[in-house]
Amino acid sequence: MDGSEGIKGATGIGAVVGAAVRRERQRAGLSASELARAAGLAKSTLSQLESGNGNPAIETLWTLANALGVSVAALLEAPRGEVEVIRAGEGPSTRSDHADYLARLLSAAGPDTRRDLYVIEAEPGTPHLSAAHLSPGHGPGTREHVVVMRGRARLGPQGREVELAAGDYAAYPADAPHTFEALEPDTRAVLIIEHG
């Protein structure tokens, strides 16, 4: 998995992301050129994304979210119904450009909540480095909560990583560089990002 698949999952996810980026850009009072510059993207890339034709990796979404002052989940989630069901393997997802790592959004923080919920699918190899390595990371006070469901993983703040097996839980500050490294094939985890 080389990241070339970008966002996939629910039908029309490119349109969902495009509409969300455009909505958040307009809400922030930014022109497309200003957002592209703030995110370090080509204006043509942003234009493609906003038109629903983009294919961004998780690193691109983090950069855009940081430039817009919103969570990545705010750029991935479609409008909700009263009862939400996301079947296994479905839902908006994004891959890393740098690791065999996929984050599948299950629930984004609404206006009255401060958490996003993901399922992580990862394979051994290059560890997934937090967006803090590439740009400003999560906001101050943000914590990640992880439960490994299958396999084993090494994760946590850089230099203080812990190893978890299936059923194990860890929580750690996520407003500084941190990693997630699968130690066994087909590693799966639940990730809750609690925004500070």
Secondary structure, DSSP 8 states (H G I E B T S, - for coil): --STT-SBSSTTHHHHHHHHHHHHHHHTT--HHHHHHHHT--HHHHHHHHTT-----HHHHHHHHHHHTS-HHHHH-----SS----TT-S-EEE-SSSSEEEEEEE---TT--EEEEEEEE-SSS-EE-GGGTS--S-TT-EEEEEEEESEEEEEETTS-EEEETT-EEEEE-SS-EEEEE-STTEEEEEEEE--
